[in-house]
Amino acid sequence: MKILIDTHIFLWSLGNTKKLSKERLLELKTQTNIIYVSSISIAELMIKSSIGKLKVDYNPVEMAKESGFELLNFTANDALFLEQLPFHHRDPFDRMLICQGKVNNMRIMTDDIQFNNYDCKLI
């Protein structure tokens, strides 16, 4: 299964795994699953770090690779889907992740209840 993880899931997987349910940890560790970290999540982390909202004292790209996650670039085709996406959620990073999940036929792992308002596959 292809799983796109939301930014907070990525952060929790790096150091605060107690916030992840046993089921989610199992999904992240299952060898047959391909876990993706979006370039959108990397951008979100870097922006939050630059404004002092989050301390990022590591290279998130390297950490994703070391964790066995695949990197997924946000493409022009992903961006085109933004026009069709209803405004249930105002966070631009989350809206772009939803588009990526839909365009690339991936399940999205998130704790953000706003994702439930969209026709996307969630874990």
Beta strands, then each sheet from edge to edge (+ up, - down):
strand 1: 2-5
strand 2: 34-38
strand 3: 70-72
strand 4: 107-109
sheet 1: 3+ 2+ 1+ 4+
end
